[in-house]
């Protein structure tokens, strides 16, 4: 994988535009690019983006950090869309990764 492009999880229009590009992977962001009050809506939009699977891109999801208390809600919302991977921000080490994997 040579290139990854971050796309806000609350913007289907930006996702569509990014899907037309040549990045190897798109990282749909539920963390920094989405304001707190839009996070619930962004989860649903992100799932729809995952299910649409336009183009050859791998699709990753950047969830909210574990210390926010939002990570598990993010995962429950997007895992039915079978993302190619999860990006965990602010990870403190293996224990954080194991917690997300569980």
C-alpha positions, 0 to 999 in steps of 0.5 A: 500500500502506497497511499492512504487518504482520510475522509470525514465520516460525516461527508458522503460527498467527500467520500464519493470524490475520494473514491474517484481518486487513486489512493490505495486506501481510504480511511473513513474518519470518525474521530477528529474530522467529526464534531461530537454532535454529529458522531451518531449520524457519522456512524450510520453514514460510514456504514453506508459508505462501507457497504457501497464499496466503490472502486478498488480501494481498501476501506479502513475506519479510524474510530475514536480513541479508547479514552473517549468512551466512544470506541466500542459504539463506533466499532458496533456501528461499522463492523457489519460493513466489514472494513478492511481494518481499524485505525486506533488513534492514541493507542498506548500499546498492545493492551489497547489493541487487544481491547479493540480486537476483543 
